[in-house]
Amino acid sequence: MAADLKFGTSGLRGLVSELDGPPAESWTRAFLALLGRRGDIRPGDGVLVGYDLRASSPAIAGRVHGAIRAAGFDALDCRVVPTPALALCAMEQGLPAIMVTGSHIPEDRNGLKFYRADGEIDKRDETGIVAIHSGPPLPDAPRRGELRTLPDILGRYSARYLDFFGREALTGLRVGVYQHSSVARDLIVDLLSALGAEAVPLGRAQAFIPVDTEALRPEDVALLHRFAGKGGFDAIVSTDGDADRPLIADEAGRFVRGDLVGAMTAALLEADAVVTPVTSNSALEACGLFREVVRTRVGSPYVIEGMAAAVRSGAARVVGFEANGGVLLASPVEGEGRRLAALPTRDAMLPIVCVLSEVARSGMPLSQLAASGRLREVPSRASAPFLDRLEHDDAYRRELLADLGMIDSVDARDGVRILSADGRTVHFRVSGNAPEVRCYVEAADEGQVVALLRWSLDIARAEIDKLETAR
């Protein structure tokens, strides 16, 4: 049965009955042997181990502890911890790590995620682990390692965001936190509160709930709408089981797709290169947010490889994300005397905090921010005439926006916001902190939003270029 365990898009997974026992030990030993043969780990070194809230996870973690010790290394027990927090601690300590989690899959299944000292393993590592696992049994080491507890992982993980964003970043926001059985359910409440938000716990579960942020169940969708109807929230947030993928819903309880969350996060971090699978929204190339978009196969190991290639090619700020929303940071981000270290594994907290901080900063509802794009390097001498004419010249506006049909109203309180008679909205405004024009759109469904955003950015670019040429 152990042969049915397989590496998927992120980690080794299978039925609990196939993993709990000798298979958990043998796969752990294969991972450690790979590191040992490369010289990346030495006898007596520590290996971090964490696990999620599934009923089977503590026992499997115990098997992993035993395998680590039998191989001559110390098992550093991190207990219940978010996967990205474990990965961050491993990188800071310069040690490998193993996370026992099945992420979003049902509770009768579980898995192992492996981390080198410099981050999540890649496809080459997976091939090496499989080859060792299928070979002769590995002997025990002469020295049996120790079992120790490693404290304060959550404190260091929270400090990462508190130090970079500041304790007033979310002031004024009221955020619902759908806790279910996420390993980060208390951490999210504590961190958002420390950042200034009113964080309200919702829906804490006693049994494991397999929340998949890429394919929400109908009951999850209905629950988000019920939460929104009762709470008066600016947003509702959560994560999958091991907290490497975010769930973000807007003020009406409408789920914001993971690739849109990733794009918003990358834009807020001012990424010059974005790496994402082919399944992410095709509007990424057309939205004007990024200088380079690199497409990969589906799976975080492929995104990690793409990010490494982008860094080698000279990109200064590289962000990766998947259609399910997990954001990977390949480059450190610096600004205003603060520094956010690279974390090249999927992380739910970074996109949650980024998106909420932009809601707080802009004063705009999340529903509007989720459908936006921008034109880069547009000086005010070029953007001002365009917005002025769009506001005051009725004939120009009707001709330029003819495809919108009849215009119902024009609001010039912050840029120019045009509402059509059929309910579509196009809003152009100049960024307050960069030479660029922002565009926000609203439409009846996601397909219309994508088409409307592309169209709006195209006409704005053409008109601004025309006006600049005529100067």
Steps between C-alpha positions, in 0.01 A plus 500: 500500500788740569574505127180704455657795677594759239649846467232741377503872437642557849631212710447128541137397554280194541257323730579509871499121494779512241714758680468444875762246604814380320425700181524832688833384639642374170408815305653713777820295487514535120475880528775514762722266298466729198613797709783299652636388165507861386676616816203714601460336841748345745458248785368674808328781308138580579194446279186702568165317507155658507147376441143614435172439687400172336437218746771288337773765493648468853554125460659541158721777639611256768604255230695778329673586829606140539637478147699820544656374823576158352689675222724674756338844502312695765124531453387855584131474586316816391155353570192660338629773269420658161710358219651837397592575863685169518676573170600849617645364823691230308655763273594721794656204683670365186337160555265273303136447598213257454134601527235236559193624314252409231418868449142520367435133419252289708597385848543136400808616309820667611845580371856623552652823373879517488717809534871551448675763707450747215133426433253253353636207300477505120421235240864389484491436875176303465661276238798441728281414800296253296816332371644455850166383638475230235856380571647283780389570860707763675698398812453668834771742610742406782383797701131536570387862488303684765142630506476868594228764487566819304300791647378837375463418131168685484652807665772527237252443219265774630792738552580465130176683414478731799850634435442556129142632489486677837248482780256747343488346152145367542358767728132562433426161343254246632602155379322170547731201551347168395692272731361152409794259559780712356827454683531882495152575634616667821812650347295689240279659766799598713705635210222704339416646840865591558500675163208719609193321365194384690530127435185298569528119533238306304407136447755321718468125444567203725561255214719547193336680205672464161480860375642520148573862405507409131163322497277614784217267592145642464467497879817713531362754251167516684677536834708796380184677384332437835802634688505813282128560548529502878834663569551820302851389407749663265614149410485140619823300500620150569750241374504138395591233757874571527480876432705519184203611287270793585126530478387861459143620450390859444261709705199314352647159572596439136809284458796675334678259269846392608671622184344845547619501861847401380501773238388761753772389741770509233386846390501635855852363547595667169627180344680542171467129417208271580520122469174305487356186339314496171174458691513854643283766337606602149441865590835508685688582183251769398428673831809721493603404852825318421800538273540124459266204547658153492267202456576153639342159541263455795665440837710701743826318405461629144426852623809482722714399202355787297568750776860384531545544125351851517741596779795363301389703198522821701147567629529700820165423663348162413163379628337168419146384555265223399138508389408376847648812655816391679766773457873428485758774550830436323659838575523716811279809492630824648331833555484785753779344703323165530590166348291193424727199453448257213281197573493275191211280606125554487382732775145605588576786739692717254211536253245540779693785662591662167143506373357625829767769531406633157133510598595698810738731312277574203167519678351302211293186547671173420245423228630799303869438565467141379425616145778747426798567276746779435704677239860543611733793444229756422612845616238746625553720195354213295235364736353835610378610151342160440304502827406866460357445154325181607330691781399819319462421128166321459542436125851362547385274783202364301717425196787348696274281714242417235530129569372560852169617357303771673687666788294533815732715713850645536666535841820711516566499875810280459599468136214436260248224570251426223188289557318365196124448482548121506693514829858470376753737656836633379704708741828671407715671761860609541701309757596703804846346534618403151495641143217280381130497419286250688187349349219329694206329336177335605281268296247221540739205492870415490512463122354846450738644760807364318379626161401840640836545674696418185286734292527785752878474528538485121297815436669687786847414368406599145348833606784591735757422229299708250476797734871475587597488132289807427681712760 
